[in-house]
Amino acid sequence: MGNTKFEECYLCSRKEIISVEKLQGIHEKQDNEYDDEYYGDFFCPECFIAQLSFHPNAKTPHFKTKPSAKHESDCSYNFKSATKKEMDDYCNDIRNHDSINRKLKSCLELLNKIQKRQRTTQPLGEKDNNDRCNYFTFGEGETRRSIRRKRLSVALNEEDDYNTPMIFYGTVFAKWDLRNDNVKYLRLQNTKTDKYICSIAVSNNIYSHVDESMKFDNKRKCDIAFITSMVRKGNFNNCSISYSTELIVSSVLT
């Protein structure tokens, strides 16, 4: 299976998505809110069918599919995660850019607890530029692969979260650094701790194609999703965007 751990889940009774860090906070409270209102109500955030278990005491808290649970057949959690080469080939193929952009928008829906999908018997795949292509997979048949995704509010794992393209997304503080004549940088910080998350390098040519609503000259709280490889240099996380379709910034607030 592709993504064996989850950083959010679907609450069936509330019909909404909840992040692992928010549920962790509820779990740590010295009251009965977690047991009375949340325990056992965890389902796959993508297909809503497979029941999940919550592991709050793990080194990195997470949700995981219960052993007997089954995901919907098209759910990305049924597929192997793409290798670095497969992801590089997928991201570098200009024919996939619209598909990538839709997947980024789907991640923003997870952040905003919005689920627009309607259940359907129509096959969902990459062919024919299907505009319902919000599953986090690409390819067909035995070559179908899932795309890993990572919440920016959760610490990156040294072994798993670097040097391979994946989708990064979250609610962050962001600020453009335009001082360099050749490259623009989007600096991201954690909204709770204000700690540095990463810096996204964008060439002048790519920056010129970035939507004007994503350009702001002061620190903003916003939702962001992008697909790239994260690189660790010393104590800093750095990455770059090769195409404007690989970056979405929305819900920009002052």
C-alpha positions as a printed Julia matrix, in Angstrom:
254×3 Matrix{Float64}:
   0.0    0.0     0.0
   1.14   3.54   -0.72
   0.64   5.74    2.32
   0.55   3.54    5.44
   0.26   6.42    7.89
  -2.18   9.32    7.88
  -1.79  12.87    9.15
  -5.52  13.57    9.07
  -8.72  11.55    9.24
 -12.4   11.85    8.38
 -14.79  12.11   11.32
 -17.9   10.29   10.16
 -20.25  11.73   12.8
 -19.14  15.32   12.11
 -18.55  14.91    8.37
 -15.28  16.79    8.53
 -11.54  16.33    8.36
  -9.41  16.67   11.49
  -5.61  16.89   11.58
  -3.48  14.65   13.75
  -2.06  17.62   15.66
  -5.54  18.94   16.52
  -6.74  15.54   17.73
  -3.5   15.14   19.67
  -4.33  18.31   21.56
  -7.82  17.05   22.35
  -6.41  13.7    23.46
  -3.98  15.37   25.88
  -6.71  17.31   27.67
  -7.58  16.13   31.17
 -11.26  15.68   30.41
 -13.51  13.17   28.62
 -13.9   15.02   25.32
 -11.72  12.59   23.34
 -13.39   9.44   24.71
 -16.93  10.83   24.51
 -16.85  12.6    21.15
 -13.99  11.26   19.03
 -12.85   7.76   19.97
 -13.52   5.2    17.22
 -14.84   7.74   14.72
 -11.75   7.82   12.48
 -11.95   7.0     8.77
  -9.78   7.43    5.69
  -9.74  11.13    4.7
  -9.84  10.16    1.05
 -12.4    7.38    0.58
 -14.26   7.76    3.94
 -14.7    3.96    4.1
 -11.7    2.35    5.79
 -11.69   2.72    9.57
  -8.48   4.02   11.14
  -6.84   3.7    14.52
  -5.2    6.68   16.27
  -1.7    6.35   17.72
  -1.16   9.44   19.91
   1.8    8.03   21.84
   3.94   7.12   18.84
   7.18   9.03   18.25
   5.27  10.82   15.49
   1.52  10.62   16.25
  -0.49   9.31   13.31
  -3.55   7.44   12.08
  -3.27   3.97   10.57
  -5.63   1.64    8.73
  -7.07  -1.04   11.01
  -5.93  -4.56   10.0
  -9.4   -5.68    8.88
 -10.38  -2.4     7.19
 -10.61  -2.03    3.41
 -10.23   1.15    1.38
 -12.34   2.03   -1.65
 -10.76   0.41   -4.73
  -9.57   3.74   -6.2
  -8.24   5.15   -2.94
  -4.55   6.03   -3.2
  -3.84   4.07   -0.03
  -4.34   0.86   -2.04
  -1.33   1.6    -4.25
   2.43   1.52   -3.85
   4.15   4.84   -3.32
   5.94   6.13   -6.42
   9.71   5.89   -6.46
  11.91   8.94   -6.87
  12.41   8.19  -10.58
   8.68   7.67  -11.14
   7.91  10.95   -9.38
  10.61  12.82  -11.31
   9.23  11.5   -14.61
   5.67  12.37  -13.6
   6.48  15.91  -12.46
   8.68  16.71  -15.46
   6.05  15.69  -18.03
   4.2   18.85  -19.04
   1.11  16.77  -19.85
   0.67  16.12  -16.12
   0.71  19.73  -14.94
  -3.07  20.16  -14.84
  -3.38  16.89  -12.94
  -0.75  18.01  -10.43
  -2.52  21.3    -9.92
  -5.81  19.51   -9.17
  -4.08  17.31   -6.63
  -2.69  20.38   -4.87
  -6.19  21.85   -4.72
  -7.41  18.59   -3.19
  -4.85  19.02   -0.4
  -6.18  22.5     0.29
  -9.63  20.95    0.6
  -8.25  18.67    3.31
  -6.96  21.74    5.15
 -10.3   23.48    4.95
 -12.34  20.42    5.94
 -14.14  20.59    2.58
 -15.05  17.38    0.8
 -16.59  18.03   -2.62
 -16.35  14.47   -3.88
 -19.56  12.64   -4.66
 -19.51   8.88   -4.75
 -19.76   7.55   -8.27
 -19.35   4.34  -10.24
 -17.45   6.23  -12.93
 -13.83   5.02  -13.11
 -11.45   7.64  -11.78
  -8.06   7.8   -13.46
  -5.64  10.08  -15.22
  -6.83   9.47  -18.76
  -8.89  11.96  -20.77
  -7.91  14.81  -18.41
 -10.66  13.72  -16.02
 -11.55  16.86  -14.07
 -12.5   14.72  -11.07
  -8.91  13.56  -10.83
  -8.47  14.44   -7.14
  -7.11  11.05   -6.14
  -3.44  11.18   -5.23
  -2.34   8.63   -7.82
  -1.05   8.49  -11.38
  -0.64   5.76  -13.97
  -2.92   2.83  -14.7
  -3.17  -0.85  -13.9
  -0.1   -2.42  -12.31
   1.9    0.79  -12.81
  -0.53   2.96  -10.85
   1.29   4.69   -8.02
   0.35   6.91   -5.11
   1.93  10.3    -4.4
   3.18  10.83   -0.87
   1.96  13.95    0.88
   3.21  15.67    4.01
   1.63  18.25    6.3
   3.97  21.16    6.96
   2.82  21.31   10.59
   4.33  17.85   11.2
   8.11  17.52   11.54
   9.88  16.0     8.55
  11.36  12.54    8.96
  15.06  12.4     8.1
  14.73   9.0     6.39
  11.46   9.4     4.49
  10.68  13.04    3.73
  13.72  14.32    1.84
  15.1   14.09   -1.71
  11.98  12.61   -3.33
   9.16  14.68   -4.88
   5.99  14.7    -2.78
   3.16  17.08   -1.98
   3.76  19.4     0.97
   0.79  21.34    2.32
  -0.41  23.22    5.36
  -1.48  26.47    6.97
   1.63  28.6     7.43
   3.04  32.06    7.8
   4.58  32.99    4.45
   6.64  35.88    3.16
   8.27  36.53   -0.2
  11.93  37.52   -0.22
  12.5   39.46   -3.46
  15.97  40.84   -2.75
  17.79  38.44   -5.08
  17.79  39.64   -8.69
  17.71  36.11  -10.13
  15.63  34.05   -7.69
  12.63  34.78   -5.49
  12.2   32.94   -2.19
   9.02  32.11   -0.34
   9.88  31.62    3.34
   7.47  29.5     5.42
   7.05  29.5     9.2
   4.92  27.48   11.64
   1.79  29.41   12.67
   1.93  28.19   16.27
   5.64  28.33   17.07
   6.78  30.82   14.41
   9.68  28.46   13.7
  11.18  28.29   10.23
   9.8   25.43    8.08
  11.47  25.8     4.69
  12.39  28.15    1.88
  10.97  27.69   -1.63
  13.13  29.01   -4.47
  11.28  30.3    -7.54
  13.06  31.55  -10.65
  12.13  34.96  -12.05
  10.52  33.29  -15.04
   8.33  31.05  -12.86
   7.54  33.93  -10.51
   6.2   35.94  -13.45
   3.63  33.18  -14.05
   2.56  32.88  -10.41
  -0.98  34.15   -9.91
  -1.05  37.75   -8.66
  -3.17  36.72   -5.66
  -0.21  34.65   -4.43
   2.18  37.62   -4.45
   2.36  39.67   -1.28
   5.13  41.78    0.2
   4.55  41.15    3.89
   4.14  38.19    6.23
   0.77  36.48    5.74
  -1.08  33.52    7.2
  -2.19  31.34    4.31
  -2.88  27.83    3.04
  -0.25  26.43    0.73
   0.34  23.28   -1.31
   3.3   22.48   -3.56
   5.04  19.48   -5.05
   8.83  19.24   -4.95
  11.79  17.5    -3.34
  12.85  18.83    0.05
  16.6   19.11    0.69
  18.25  19.46    4.07
  21.19  21.88    4.21
  22.58  22.18    7.71
  19.65  23.19    9.89
  17.51  24.43    7.02
  15.02  22.86    4.65
  15.18  24.12    1.07
  13.36  23.3    -2.14
  12.51  24.82   -5.51
   9.54  25.0    -7.87
  10.09  24.19  -11.54
   6.63  25.17  -12.86
   4.05  27.66  -11.61
   1.42  24.88  -11.6
   3.4   23.17   -8.8
   2.54  25.86   -6.24
  -0.79  27.09   -4.86
  -1.23  29.73   -2.15
  -4.79  30.49   -1.08
  -6.87  31.93    1.73
  -4.32  34.7     2.14
  -5.12  36.67    5.29
  -3.61  39.79    6.79
